[in-house]
C-alpha cells in the first residue's frame, strides 16, 4: 500500500486514535561501565482510554473501586 500523498492529521485525531486503540511501550535500559552492568531499568507503560483498557481486562479492580467511591460520595450527599 503506497501513501496517497501528504495528509495533515490534527492533534485531536492522533489523541482520539491513541485512546481508542491504545499504545504499549516496552523498554529495557542497562547502564554499563567497562563492561560491568551497573543499573538496569525495565519499563512497561500502557496508554489507552478507560473503555479500551477495560475491554482488554486492564485495571478492572481500580475502575470498580473508583466508581464505588463515587457512588458512596453521592449517597452520603443525599
C-alpha positions as a Python dict, from the first residue, in 0.01 Angstrom:
ca = {
    (1, 'X'): (0, 0, 0),
    (2, 'X'): (153, 327, -109),
    (3, 'X'): (87, 661, 54),
    (4, 'X'): (-150, 877, -147),
    (5, 'X'): (30, 1198, -64),
    (6, 'X'): (88, 1432, 225),
    (7, 'X'): (-211, 1435, 455),
    (8, 'X'): (-246, 1662, 752),
    (9, 'X'): (-351, 1499, 1076),
    (10, 'X'): (-464, 1711, 1366),
    (11, 'X'): (-353, 1653, 1723),
    (12, 'X'): (-709, 1570, 1826),
    (13, 'X'): (-722, 1290, 1566),
    (14, 'X'): (-395, 1145, 1696),
    (15, 'X'): (-516, 1156, 2057),
    (16, 'X'): (-851, 1005, 1959),
    (17, 'X'): (-676, 717, 1780),
    (18, 'X'): (-434, 669, 2070),
    (19, 'X'): (-712, 650, 2329),
    (20, 'X'): (-928, 429, 2108),
    (21, 'X'): (-663, 173, 2008),
    (22, 'X'): (-404, 217, 2283),
    (23, 'X'): (-26, 216, 2292),
    (24, 'X'): (217, -7, 2479),
    (25, 'X'): (577, 97, 2537),
    (26, 'X'): (824, -169, 2646),
    (27, 'X'): (1181, -54, 2712),
    (28, 'X'): (1486, -209, 2876),
    (29, 'X'): (1782, 16, 2962),
    (30, 'X'): (2110, -111, 3102),
    (31, 'X'): (2391, 126, 3203),
    (32, 'X'): (2733, -38, 3192),
    (33, 'X'): (3081, 85, 3277),
    (34, 'X'): (3380, -110, 3145),
    (35, 'X'): (3151, -397, 3050),
    (36, 'X'): (3002, -426, 3400),
    (37, 'X'): (2626, -363, 3421),
    (38, 'X'): (2557, -113, 3700),
    (39, 'X'): (2192, -15, 3660),
    (40, 'X'): (1910, -190, 3479),
    (41, 'X'): (1567, -40, 3427),
    (42, 'X'): (1268, -217, 3274),
    (43, 'X'): (971, -5, 3173),
    (44, 'X'): (631, -116, 3052),
    (45, 'X'): (372, 156, 3001),
    (46, 'X'): (23, 134, 2857),
    (47, 'X'): (-168, 437, 2736),
    (48, 'X'): (-530, 398, 2631),
    (49, 'X'): (-879, 519, 2705),
    (50, 'X'): (-1058, 365, 3002),
    (51, 'X'): (-1305, 179, 2781),
    (52, 'X'): (-1021, 24, 2581),
    (53, 'X'): (-834, -81, 2895),
    (54, 'X'): (-1146, -239, 3044),
    (55, 'X'): (-1211, -418, 2715),
    (56, 'X'): (-870, -587, 2748),
    (57, 'X'): (-912, -655, 3121),
    (58, 'X'): (-662, -396, 3243),
    (59, 'X'): (-731, -200, 3564),
    (60, 'X'): (-1073, -355, 3629),
    (61, 'X'): (-1024, -358, 4007),
    (62, 'X'): (-912, 5, 4008),
    (63, 'X'): (-1210, 111, 3797),
    (64, 'X'): (-1456, -69, 4026),
    (65, 'X'): (-1303, 85, 4338),
    (66, 'X'): (-1304, 437, 4193),
    (67, 'X'): (-1661, 409, 4068),
    (68, 'X'): (-1757, 261, 4404),
    (69, 'X'): (-1605, 560, 4584),
    (70, 'X'): (-1801, 792, 4358),
    (71, 'X'): (-2123, 611, 4439),
    (72, 'X'): (-2053, 627, 4815),
    (73, 'X'): (-1989, 1002, 4794),
    (74, 'X'): (-2315, 1055, 4601),
    (75, 'X'): (-2510, 852, 4859),
    (76, 'X'): (-2359, 1046, 5152),
    (77, 'X'): (-2457, 1383, 4999),
    (78, 'X'): (-2825, 1282, 4979),
}
